[in-house]
Amino acid sequence: MTKLTAAFALIAMTTLGACSTLTAEERSVATGATIGAVAGAALAGDNTQGRGAVVGATIGALAGSAAANR
Protein backbone atom coordinates (compact mmCIF):
# COMPACT_ATOMS: atom_id res chain seq x y z
CA MET A 1 0.00 0.00 0.00
CA THR A 2 1.44 3.32 -1.00
CA LYS A 3 1.59 6.35 1.25
CA LEU A 4 -1.01 8.11 -0.88
CA THR A 5 -3.44 5.19 -0.62
CA ALA A 6 -2.94 4.98 3.14
CA ALA A 7 -3.49 8.73 3.51
CA PHE A 8 -6.63 8.58 1.38
CA ALA A 9 -7.98 5.68 3.44
CA LEU A 10 -7.36 7.55 6.69
CA ILE A 11 -9.04 10.71 5.44
CA ALA A 12 -11.99 8.80 4.02
CA MET A 13 -12.63 6.83 7.21
CA THR A 14 -12.37 9.98 9.33
CA THR A 15 -14.84 11.73 7.06
CA LEU A 16 -17.28 8.83 7.22
CA GLY A 17 -17.10 8.82 11.00
CA ALA A 18 -18.19 12.45 11.08
CA CYS A 19 -21.36 11.87 9.05
CA SER A 20 -23.83 10.96 11.78
CA THR A 21 -26.77 12.68 10.08
CA LEU A 22 -26.73 10.46 6.99
CA THR A 23 -29.59 8.11 6.21
CA ALA A 24 -28.88 4.40 6.02
CA GLU A 25 -28.79 4.51 2.21
CA GLU A 26 -26.45 7.50 2.13
CA ARG A 27 -24.16 5.80 4.63
CA SER A 28 -24.10 2.62 2.52
CA VAL A 29 -23.28 4.57 -0.64
CA ALA A 30 -20.52 6.54 1.10
CA THR A 31 -19.03 3.43 2.66
CA GLY A 32 -19.13 1.55 -0.64
CA ALA A 33 -17.51 4.46 -2.45
CA THR A 34 -14.77 4.73 0.15
CA ILE A 35 -13.94 1.03 0.14
CA GLY A 36 -14.11 0.95 -3.65
CA ALA A 37 -11.84 3.95 -4.04
CA VAL A 38 -9.20 2.54 -1.73
CA ALA A 39 -9.36 -0.89 -3.40
CA GLY A 40 -9.28 0.64 -6.88
CA ALA A 41 -6.29 2.81 -6.04
CA ALA A 42 -4.44 -0.11 -4.50
CA LEU A 43 -5.14 -2.44 -7.43
CA ALA A 44 -4.43 0.10 -10.17
CA GLY A 45 -1.15 1.32 -8.73
CA ASP A 46 0.47 4.73 -8.81
CA ASN A 47 0.83 5.21 -12.55
CA THR A 48 -2.88 5.58 -13.38
CA GLN A 49 -3.24 9.13 -12.04
CA GLY A 50 -6.20 8.25 -9.81
CA ARG A 51 -8.32 6.50 -12.44
CA GLY A 52 -8.42 3.30 -10.40
CA ALA A 53 -9.76 5.17 -7.39
CA VAL A 54 -12.47 6.87 -9.46
CA VAL A 55 -13.60 3.60 -11.05
CA GLY A 56 -13.49 1.82 -7.69
CA ALA A 57 -15.48 4.59 -6.01
CA THR A 58 -18.14 4.45 -8.70
CA ILE A 59 -18.52 0.69 -8.50
CA GLY A 60 -18.46 0.81 -4.69
CA ALA A 61 -21.14 3.51 -4.57
CA LEU A 62 -23.39 1.51 -6.88
CA ALA A 63 -22.87 -1.62 -4.78
CA GLY A 64 -23.58 0.30 -1.58
CA SER A 65 -26.78 1.71 -3.06
CA ALA A 66 -27.92 -1.72 -4.22
CA ALA A 67 -27.20 -3.20 -0.81
CA ALA A 68 -29.16 -0.47 0.93
CA ASN A 69 -32.17 -0.96 -1.33
CA ARG A 70 -32.55 -4.68 -0.68
N, C-alpha and C positions, 0 to 999 in steps of 0.2 A: 504494500500500500504506500503510495507516495505521500509526501507531506501535504500536497494540495488536496488530495482525496481525504486525508485524515482531518485537515482543517475544515473542509466542506462538511464532513460528517458531524463534526463537533458543533459547528454553527447551525446546521440543520436541526439537530436534536435539541439544541438549546432553544431555538425558535419554536419548535413544536411544543416544547414544554410550557412555553409562555402563552399558548393559545387555548385558554380554558373556556372561552366563550364560543368555541366552534360547536356546530352540531355534529352528530355521530358521522354523518356522511362526509362533511367537510374534513373531519379529523381523519377518516379513512383515506380520502383522496390525498390529503397532505402527507400522511404517513407513507402511502404507496409511492408518491412522487419522490419523497426523500430517499426511501430505500432503493427505488429504481435509479435515481440519479447517482447515488454512491456506487451501486453495483455497475451501472453503465460506465461510469468514469474509471472504475477499477478494471473492468474487462477490456475497455477500449485502449487504455494506456494514455501516455502523455502526449503523443504526437497527433491526436485527433482534434485538438483545439476545442475541447469541450463538447464535441458532437455526441460522444457516447453518453455523457451525463444528460444531455437534452433528450435523446431518444429513450434512455432509461427512465427519466422522469415522466415522460409522456406515457410510456407503457405502464409504469407504476401507478400513475394517477388514474388511468383507465381501469386497471385491476382493482384499485382501492374503491373506485366508484361502483364497479360491478359487485364487489364483495358487500358493500354497504346496502345495496339495493336488493339483496337476496331475501 
